[in-house]
Amino acid sequence: MASSLPEISTVRTAGSSSVKLPKAFSRFNTGVLPLIIVATLLVVYGLIICWSATANDPDYSFTRQLAGTAVGLVLMLIVWHIDYRIFASMSTLLLVINVVLILSPHLPIIGVKAMGAQSWIRIGMQIQPGEFAKVTVVLYAASLIARYGGLLDDAREYCKVVGLLLIPFICIMTQPDLGTGLVYLFISGTALVMGGAKPKYLLLTVAAGVAAIILILILDEFLKYETSPGVYEYRLLKQYQRSRLTVFLNPSQDVSGEGYNLNQAMTTIGSGGLFGKGLFQGTQATYGFLPEAPTDFIFCILAEELGFVGAVVLLALYGALVFVSVRIARASEDLFGMLIVCSVVGMWLFQILENIGMTCGLMPITGIPLPFVSYGSSFMVVNFIMLGLIGSVCTHQNLLGKRGRYEASH
């Protein structure tokens, strides 16, 4: 009978014979430990920046951010402890959970409308269910695509999968929340790419998406109506959404709205120079020049107070987080686990590039926050849960490896 003990790895110490350690220790040392170290450094750095960004703004509470961090840490440990593979066959249930979460702000009594979107619910506290749906979107996309074993080459099946993956996006656009919807699309797109979809199908999907955007803009021009002399209201995309998507191409087109925000963001970044003005010494947000500083434009605060060096440190921490996570994905012994980790990494990369890019005038302004840095307790909790998923994939792999799996009799 095969032994049920985990495989042994050998570690040599100076001046002694080889010491045998369980392979679980080796896996912890090469996967989990770097993840814990990088995540800890990133969270601490982000909290320091958020503390400075909220210090002089009565509309934001750093204590609430700390509470979100504490709750997120607890949930991360719980998710980390759960074997991720129990979700592998739950794609239908995960889709139902997605729809319920995303549409819950439309429910009477608990639904809350703010900043032009029906995106929040109030159940003792105000939370954003669309944020938490990012977790179920990751699990849903991974479980759905893992069924095809890394080879999604049938056109009919591919269209079926894409149609199912679009359901969360369609639901979030009823709020509407374009920024979160784009995150859902990037999660799903990453899962499709890593799940073995044919490149030509992916290119056709991107082309269809671009064509759909153009068609919406054209239809909006025909469907718009005049609310007052010279002022028009669009039916498909709100005016502020159109401005956010186009102002980065010409910041002078809306100098009192989104163009103003972009100009102030770039001014704030440039004012930091090489080493910045120092923590809590920023002036752009303190004197009200930079709107939504602790959330959408917190990278500007970082650049103003810690300068180019501080921004590079943040990017280095993000790079380390991505590198460690990709190593875990590559070491994953099953497709489902690999897709979970890659989808989370794809989500983080998109949010990082979009947030920093929009503050520099390189990307459309979408209101997408910066992972582990931007103010928002719900957002912080979700990022911790994502860390928990990656940790679960790393620690719940079969300790006997691909060629020595446990038998059911054990």
N, C-alpha and C positions, 0 to 999 in steps of 0.2 A: 504493500500500500504506500502510495506517495505521501511524503511528509507534508503536514499542514503548516509547518513553520515557515515564516517568511524567508525569502532568499537573503543570503548573508553577503555583505560587502566588506572588503578588507581595507583597513586604514593603518598605515605604518607610522609609528612615532619614533623620534630620534632615540637611538640607544636602546631600543627594545624590540622584541619580536612583534609580529603583526598582531593587531587587535581587531577582533571580529565584532562588527556592529550590525544591527538589523538594517536592512535596506531602507526601512522607513526613515531612519536617521539620515541616510544619504540623500533621500528625496527631500527631506526637510531642509538639509543644508544647502542643496543646489536649487531649490525652487521656492519654498515657502519663506525661508529666512530673508533672502534678498527682497522678496515682495513686501515683507513686513517692514524692513528697514527703509526702503524707498517710499512706501506709502506713509510711514510715520513722518519722515522728513518733509514730504509734500504737504501733509495735513497741517503740521506745525507751521510751516512757512505760509500756507494759505490763511491760517487763522491770524497770524501776525498782520498780514496785509489787510484782512477783513477788519480786524480790530482798529487799525489806523483809519480805514475808509469810513467806518461807522462812528468814530469817536466824536465828531462834531455835527452829527446828523441825528436829530431827535426822532426822525421817522424810522430809524433802524435800531435794533437792539442786539448788541453783541452777545448778551446773555442768551438770547434766543438762538443765536448761531452756535454757541457752546452747547446748549441743550440738544440741538439737532445733531451735533457731533457725538454727544454721549449716546443718544438713542441709536444713531447710525452704527456706532461701535458695537453696541449690544446686538443689533440685528445682524451685523456682519459676522459676529462670532456664531450666532445661531445658524445662519445660512452656510457658513464655513463647515459647521458640524454635520449638516445634512448632506447625504450622498446625492449629488446632482443627477445621477442616472435615474432616479425615481421620476423625473420629469420627461424622460425620453419618449414615452408613449402617451403623453398627455396633451398633444397639440390641439385637439378639439376643446378640451377644458380650458386650456390657456387662451384660446381665441375668445371663448365666452367671457373669461375674466377680463381680457383686454377691453372688449366692447363695454362691459358693465362699468369698469373703471373710467374709461374715457367719456362715456355718456352720462355718468352720474351727476356732473355739474348741471345738467338740464333738469334734474329732479326738483320739484317745488320744495320750498321750505329750506332745504339744505344747500341748494345751488346758489352761488354768489357770482355776480358779474362785476368785473373790475377791469379798468384800462381797456375797455372795448371788447373784452372776451369773457365768455361764460366758462371759465376754466377752474374755478375753485368751489370747494364745498366747505361748509362750516359744521363740524360735529364736535363741539366743545372748543376746538381750535380750527383755524382755517388752513386747509391743505390743498395741494394741487394734484388730483388723481392722475392727470396725464403724465406727471413726472414718474410716479410709481409704475405706470404702465410700461415705461421703458424696460423695466426688469422682465415683465411678462412678454414683451415684444422680443427681447433677446432669447428667452427660453422657447417661445413659440416658433420663431424663425429657425432656430437651431433644431428643434424637434421635427419640424415639418420637412426641412431639407435633408436631415440625416437619414430619413427613410430611403433616400435614393442611393445611399452608399457611395457618395462622392462622384456620381456620374449622372448628371441631369441633362441628358442629350436628346430627349424626346420633345419635340416642339409642343405637342398637346399638353404633356405633363408640365412643361416649363410655364406655359400660359396659365395653367391651373394654379401652380404655385404662386406666380406673380399676382394673380387675382386675389388669392387668399391673403398674401402679404400686404396688399393694398387696403384691406379692410380697416386696420387700425388708423392708417393715414386718413381715409375717408371720414372715419368717426371723429378724429381730432379736428378736422377742418370744419365740423359743424359748430365749433366753439366761437370763432375760429382761432387756431393757434398754429400759425405757419411754421414758426421756429421748431416747436416740438414735433410737428409733422415731418419736417425735414430730417430730424434726428431719427425718427422711425424708418424713414426711407433709407438712410445711410446704414442703419443696423441691418435691415433686410438685404440691402445691396451687398454689404460685406459678406453676409451669410451665403448669398447666391454665388458670389465670386469664389469663396473658399469651399463651397459645397459642390463644385464641379460643373456649374452651368457652362454651356458652350459660349465662347467669346462672341460669336456672331449674334447669339440671342441677347447677350448683355448689351452689345452695341445698338441693336434694334430697339431694345427697351429704353436706352438713354435717348435715342433719336425720337422715339415716340413721346417721351417725357418733354423734351424741348419743343416738339410740335404742339403738344397739348398746352404748354405755357403760352406759346405764340397765339394759338387759337383763342385761349381765354382772354388775352389782351385785346385781340381784334373784336371778339364778341362784345367785350365790355364797352368798346367805343360805340357800338351800335345800340347797346342796351342802356347806356347812361341817360340820366334825366336831369333836368335843370331844377335845382331847389331854390335858387335865387339868381338874379341877373349875373351871369358870368360864372356861377358856381354850380358844379355838376357833381352828382352822386353816382358812383358805379355800383353795379349789382353783384358782380362776381368777386371782385377784389376791392376792398375798401381803399380809400384814397391814401391813408397812412401806410397800408401795405404796399401799394404801388410806389410810394415815395421811398420806402425803406429799400425796395429792390432796385431802384434806379438811381438814387441820390449819390451812390459811390462813384458813378460814372461822371456826374457833374454836380459837385457839392454846392455850386452857386445857384442851382435851380430852386432851392427851398431854404433860403438863408435864415428864415425864422423858425423852421421846423427841423426835419431830419438833417438838412444841410448844416444847420447851426450846430447840432449835436456832433456831427462828424468833424467839423472844423475845430470845435472845442476839444474833442478827443485828441486830434493830431497835435494841437497846440500844447495840451497837457503832456503828451508823450515827449515832445521835443524839448519842453522846459526842464526835463530832468537831467539832461546831459549825460555824462559818463557815470557819475556816482550818485546823482540825485540830490534832493534838498534835505533828506533825512526823514526818518519815520515821524509821522504826526506833524510834519512841517509843510505838507502840500497846501497850496492856496486855491487851485482851480475848483476843487469840490467844496472846500471850506467856505468860499465866498459865493457859491451857487452858480459858477460858470459851467460846470460839468454836470449834466443831468444823470440821474440813475447811476451815480458813481459806484456804490457798493455792489451793484448787480451787473448790469450790462457792460459798464465801462471801468471795471475794477482794475483791468490791466493798465489803464492810463494812470491810476493812482500809484500802482507799483512802479511804473516807469518814471513818474514824477518824483517820487520819494526815494527810490533806490537806484534810479538811473538805468543806464544800459547794462551795467553789471548785474543789478538785481533782476532784470528781465532775462538775462542769459542764465542765471541760476535757476529761475523757474522753468525755462525751456529745457535745461539739463535734467531737472528732476522729472519732467514729463517724458523726456527721451529715455531715462532710466526705467520709468514705470512701463513704458511701451516695450522696451527691450526685455525686461524680466517677464512680462506677460506673454510676449511672443515665444520666449524660450519654453514657457509652460505649455503653450499651445502646441509647439512642435514635439514636445515630449508626451503629449496626450496619447493614450492608447486606444481611443475610440473617436470616431468622427463627431459625435454629439458634443463631447467635451471640448474638442478643438474648435468647433463652431461657436460654442458659448464664449470662449475666451477671445476668439477673433472678432466676434460681434461686439463685445464690450470694448476692445481696443479700437475698432472702427468707429464706435460711438464717441469715445474720448478724443480720437484724432480729429474727427469732424468738428466737435465742439471747440477744441483748442484752436484749430486753424480758422474756423469761422469767427470766433470771438476776437482773437487777436487780429485777424485780417480785417474785420469790420472797423476796429478802432484805428487801424492804419490806412483806411480808405481803399483796401484791396478787395474787400468782399462786401456784399449787401448787408445792411443793418437788419438783423432778424431778431435781436433780443435773446440770442442763445448765450447762456452763462458759461463761465470758465470753471471747469471741474476742480473741486476741492478748494477753490479760491473765492468765487462769487458768493455774495450773501444770499441765503435762502436755506432754511432748515430742511425743507422737503428735498431740495436738490442735493444737499449734503448727505442726507440719509440714503438716497438712491445710489449715490456714488459709493458709499460704504457697502451697500448690498452688492453692488457690482464687484467690489473687491472680495466679498464673501464668496461669490460664484467662482471667481478665478481660484481662490484658495481651496474651494471644494473640489474643483477639477484636479488641482495639484495633489491634494492629500488623499483623495478617494480612488486613485488609480489602483488597479490590482497589484499588490506588492510582489507577486510572483512574476510580473512582467508578461509580455505577449506570449511566450512559449511555455509558461508554467502556471497556468490559471488554476484557481481553486476548483475542485470538483464539488458537485452538489452534495456528495456524501460527507464532505468535511463539515 
